[in-house]
């Protein structure tokens, strides 16, 4: 590249940061435009009265993905933050005085399975060996493919791998064939919640998430998940990337099938190449003229979206008793809640929920003697959202939390902030207020996802609505893939 190619990245989420850094490293002049006040997308932070909340992702899985990205810039994870493995990894509440702590050590995990279902440790070893194969092949062979065409997968070696990857089976059948104990089944089906689909509709390929969970472990970057954002932003800045925050993109100007500029509320940004890391649906349906859209409104309405969330960020003036960093509350029926997300979308009648208390691990995210707590309920995207509905669910969660953990927080709340569908739309232009992007169903995997390639020659998409899919590690990989595609194009030019 003799002349500096001007690349504009719309959106400073993980995929946008990854692509921006790599394109700048390759010699491009890169500008990232972000509508919010800081980088990170859904991984922004909110600070109040000495409390620091991660507003979005709270699970640090697949540490190898982060490490591999940092090494592209001659760094390691330790250059940016201290990574602590959680032990136990998390706790599952099945009812009053009925909990399961998931151990970090594999030997302890085998013992736990034997206690709950004698003889099951052998099946667990088989299950995890298969999951390891899927993880290693999937992470090395599949997720770094741009998936422009099904032909990318017509490779005899990959075809043989595909059989062992169980692309056509589903997680529910895979887990239930090997394990009979209901608690163990729920433990193994839990990670697919991150993929935005029910176990029945999630390919068995994604038991690779169980390998990430149970073998690679659950970690926490001291200081909070935003430490990842700060690390990636620092890498990008050092590579020469310029950032424009609090800047709203209003149009992408296209002439003769080439994107010429990004129009914002602060002016015009001339561009030789554009990367769309904001909400795919919003960019395509709102920023591009109809002639340049790959998909129509009907296509998007037929997509199976991952859930949205109802979140509560809570500052407490006391420490909680016997609480872990991560807690899952499975005391209600999983299948009923799933049906109310996917089959008959409605506000859940008896929701499962998740609680995160990072101050158990990290004293710096709350004042001394206080606790940083947030609740999360997965809900169907596109529901009508209002304050009275949020308050009713908050009261429900406070009661359930008290009944199941013994901690009554009702008289110790310094403040709370709710966050749900309307906020996801307002802050991220999220299609139907989704929180996690596109569900990883069989019909929405790999080359069946919305394409990275747009109908505009010099414009590609990245992020959770295209390949490889939702989650922080996949988003970082998505940014790497799109950067590689652009660099290939520029070398050919």
N, C-alpha and C positions, 0 to 999 in steps of 0.2 A: 504494500500500500504506500505509494509514493506521496500522494496527497492525503491529508487527514480527512477521513470520512466522518461526517457529522451524524452521530446517532442520537436520537432522542428516545428515552425510555419513559413511558407513561406509567407511573406508579412505582413507589419505593418499597414494595413488599419484598419478601425473600428472593423471589425469582427475578424481580427487577434489579435488586442489588447485585445478585450473582452475575447476571448478564452484563450489567454496566461495568463491573470491575473487570471482567474478562475481556470485554470489547476495548476498554481503555488500555488494558495491558497489551492488547494486540495493535495498538497505535491509533485507535479511533478517538475522535473528540466527542466525548459523551456528556450529555445533559440529562439528568433525571428530574422529571416534573412530578410533584406530589401534592395532592389537594389538601392533605392534612399538615399539621404543624411539625411532624417528625417522621422519620423513616420507620419502616417496620410493617406497614399495612395493619392487618389485624393484630399484630404483635406490638402494638403501641403500649405505652405505660400511662397510668394515671396516678398522680401524687396528691395527697391531702393530709395535712396535719401530721407529718412525719411518717405516714404510711406510703408505700410504693406498691402499686398493683400492676401485674402483667394483665393486660386487658384481654388477651387472646390465648395463644398456645401456652400450655403449662407442663406438658410432658416432653422430656428430652430423651428420645429414643434414637437408635441408629447413630451412635457417636462417630462411627467410621465415616459417615457422609460429611459431617462437619469437618472432621480432621482432614479428609481428602481434599475438600474445598480449600481449606487454609493452606495446605501444602502446595497448591497450585501457585501460591504467592510466597513460597519459602517461609511459611509460618507454621506453627502448631497451635492446637487449642490452648495450651498453657500460656501462650504469648498474650492471650486476651482475657482469660478468666479461669478460675479454679472450678474444676468439674468434680462433683461429689456424687458417688453412687449411693442411692437410697437403699437402706436395709432395715426392715422389710421394704420391698418395692412399693407396695400399697396394701390397703385393707379393703375387704369386701364385707359389707354388712348384709346378712340374709334375714335378719330379724333381731329382736331383743336377745342379748346374750348369745348371739349366733353369728360369729365372725370368722373370717379366714384371712390370715396374714400371708401374703405371697413372699416367700423367702428369696433373697438375692442369690444365695449359694445353691448350685444345682443339686448337690447331694441332699440338702434339706428339702428341696422341691420333690425329689423322688420319694423321700420319706413321707412327706405330706400326702402325696398321691396314694401311697400304700396304706396310710392310716384311713383314708376316706374310702378307698376301693382296693382291697387286697388284690395284688397281682397287676395293678394298673401301671406300676412303674416301668414294666417292660413295654407296654403300649406307649407310654410317654416317651421312652427313649426312641422308639420307632417314629412316633409323631414328630419329635424334635429333629431327628436325623433327616426326615423328609423336609421339614421346615427349613433346616439349614441349607439343604440342596436348593430349594426354591429361592431362598434369600440370596445365596451366592450366584446362582445362574440369573435370577431376576435382576439383581443389582448390577451384575457385570454385562449381561447380554441384552436384557429387555428395556430397562428404564432409560438407557441412554440412546435409544432409537428415537428419531423424530416422528416416526409413525406417519409419514406422509402417505404411505401406501402399504397394503397388505403384503406386497412383494418383498418388503424388507424382512419378512418372517419366513420366506421360502428358502430356507437353508437346511439341508439334511440334519446338521448338528442341532440346530434349534428345534427342528421338528421332533427329534428324539427327546430333546429336553422338554418340549411341550407336553408330551405324554406324561412324563414324570412330574411335571409341574401341576398336573390336574387342573387344566384350564377349563374343562367342561363340567367337573363336579362342583358341588357347593359346600360351603363350610359346615352347615348344619349336618349334612349327611356324613362328611368326613369325620367330624368330632364324635357324632353319635355312634358310628361304627366301632370306635375304639374305646369309648368310655360310657359307663352306665350311670355313674354318680352325678346327680343334678348339679351339685356345686362345682364339680370339676368341669362339667360341660359349660356352665356359665363363665367360669374362669377362662376357658379356652375360646369361647365365642366373644368375649368382651372386646378384644382389640379391633374387631370389625366395626365397632361403633365409630372409630376414627375414619373409616372408609365410607361412611354414609349410606349403609345398606343393611338389610337384615341378613342373618347368617344363611337363610335359605336362598338369597339372591346374590350372595357374594361368592365368587369363584374360590374353590379350595386352594388355588394358588396362594391366596392371601394368608394361609397359615404361616407364611414367611413372617408375618407380624408377630406371631407367637415366638418365633426364634428371636426377633428383635426384643420382645418383651422379656421372656423368661431366661434367655441365655445372654444376650448382649446387655440387658439390664435397663433399669430406669435411673436416670441421672438428673442432676440439677446444677445449673451454672450459678455459682454464688453471686448474688447481686440481682438475680432474676433472669428470665428468658430474654429480656431486652439486651442482655450482654451480647447475645449472638448478633442482634441487629447492629449494635455499636461496633462490634468487631468487623462485620461486613461493610459497614459504612466507612470505617477507618481504612480498610483495605481499598475500597473504591476511591476514596478521596486521595489516598497516597498514589493511586494509579492515574490520577488526574481527572476523575469524574467531578462534574459540577452539579450541585443540587439546587433546585428551586422549590421551596416549600410554600404552603398556603397558596398554591397556584392551581387554578381549575382549568382543565382542558375543555374547550367548547366545540372544537371542530378539528378534523384532520383534512387538510387540503390536498386533493388528489387531481392531477392532470395527466391525461394520456396513460392512465393506469400506474402512475408513479406518485407516491406520496411526496409532496413538496415541502410541507410545513405543518407544524402543530400550532393551532391557534388557541391561546389561553386568555384568561381575563386580564393578564398583564402584558399581552402583546403576542408577537409572532416569533416562532422558533423555526428557522430554516433547517431542513433535515434531508440528509441523503438516505437515511434508513431509520425506520421507527420500530420500536419494540413495545407491544401492548401488554403491560402487566396489570393494568386496572381490570375491573370486571369485564370479561370477554363480551358478554351480552350487551353491556352498556356501551362499550366502545363501538361495537358493530352496529347496534341499532340506533345509537344516539349521535355518534361522532362521525360516522361515515355516511356518505350519500347512498341511497338504496342501490344504485348501480354497482357499487363496490362491495356489497354484503354477500358473504358466502351462504348464510343461512337466513331464513325468514322467521317471522314471529311464531308461526306454527311449529317449526322445528324446535325452537326453544321451549315452547309450552309442552312439548312431548318429552323433554329430557327429564330424567329422574334426578332431582336435586338431592344433595346431602341435606341433613337437617339444618335448621336454624337453631338458635339457643336463646333461652332466657337466663341471663346472668345477674348475679348480685355481688357487688364488691362491698365488703363489710369491714369496718374498723371496730374492734372490740377493746374495751378497757380492762380486760382480764386475760389470763392465760387459760387455755383449754386443758382439760384432763384427758390423758390417754388417747390423744389424737395423732394420727400419722400425717405426713405431708399430703398424701393422696388417699382419698376414701371414696369407694363406690357403694352406692346404696341400692341393692338389688332385692329389697324386701317386698317389692311388688312384681307383678307378672311382666317379664320382658316382652313376651309376644304381644300382649295387649298394648303396651306402650308403642311397640314397633308398628302395629297395625294403625295406631292413631297418628303415626308419622307418615306412613307410606300408603296404606290401603284406603283408609277413610280419614283424610287429614282433618285434625281437630285438636284443640287444646287437650292435653292428656288428662284422663280422669284420675289415674293413680300413677304418677310419673316415677320412673327411676331417676336418680340424680347423682351428681358428683360434687364432692367438696374438696377444695384445695386449701391447705393451710401452710404456705411456704415459710412463715415465721417459725415453724417447728424446726426447720433446717437452717434458716438464714435470719439471724436476729436483726439484720440491717434493714429489713423491709417493714418493720413496725417499731414504734417507740418501746422503750423498756417496760415490761409488765403488760404489754398489749399483744394482741394477736391479729394477724392479717388473714382474712378468711374470704373465700368466694364460693358461691354455689352455682351450679350449672344444671339446667334441665334441657335435654334435646327436645326440640319441638318441630313440627312440620313447617316448612317454609311457606310463605304466602298467607299466613293467618292474620286476622285483624288483631291489632295490638293496641292495648290501652292501659292506663295506669291502674285502674281498679282490678284488672285481670292480673297484672304484675303483683300488686299488693296481696291479693288472695293467695297466689302461689308462694309468696315470701312467707306468709303466716303458716302455710302448710309445711314448708321446709323447716322453719324454726321448730315446729312441733315434732316433726319426724326426727330431726337432728337431736332434739332433747330425748325423745323416746328411745332412740337407738344407741346414742353415745353417752347419755346421762348428762350432757352439757346443756344447760338452759342459758341461752344467750340473750333472751328477750330484754332483760334489764341492764345489759352491758353493751348495747350498741351505741357507739359514738356517732356513727353515720352509716348510711348505706346508699349505694347507687345502683339502679337497675339498668339493664342494657338488653335490648331484644330486637325484633325484626325491623322496626322503624329506624332504629339506630344503625343497623347494618346497611340499610338503604341510604340513610343520610350521610354516613361517614365513608362508605365504600362503594356506593351505587350497586350494592349486591343484588343480583337477580332474585326476586321473590324474598329478599331478606335472608338468603342462605348464609350460613356461617362457614361451611366446609367445602363449598364448591359443588362439583358433580359427583354423584354417587358412583362407586366403583362396581357397578353391576357387570355381568358378562357382556351385555350389549353396549356397554360404555367403557370398555377396556381397550388400551393400546390404540390401534388405528381406527377404532370405532368412537373415539372421543372427538370433540370439535378440533379441527386441524390447527396446527401451529401456523401453517401457510394460510395467508389471507388471499383474497382475489386481487390484492394490490401487490405488485411485483416486489417492492422494497419495504414490505411491512409484515412482521410476524408477531404471533401471540405467544405469551408465556404465562405460567401460573397455574392455579388450581383448577381452572376450567378447561385446560388442555392437558397434554401428556406431561409427566406420567400420572398426575392426579393430586388429590388433596393431601395435606400434611406438610410440615416444615421441611423434612428431608426431600420429599418429592418436589417441592417448590424450588429448593436450591438446585436440584438436578435439572428441573425444567429450565432454569436460567442458564445453566451450563450448556444444555442442548441447543437452545436458541442462539446463544453466542457462537457456538461452533458452526451452526448453519449459516449465520451471517458472515463469519470469517471465511468460510468456504466460498460463498458467493463473491466476496470482495477479492479473493485471490484469483478467481476466474475472470473477473472484470478487466 
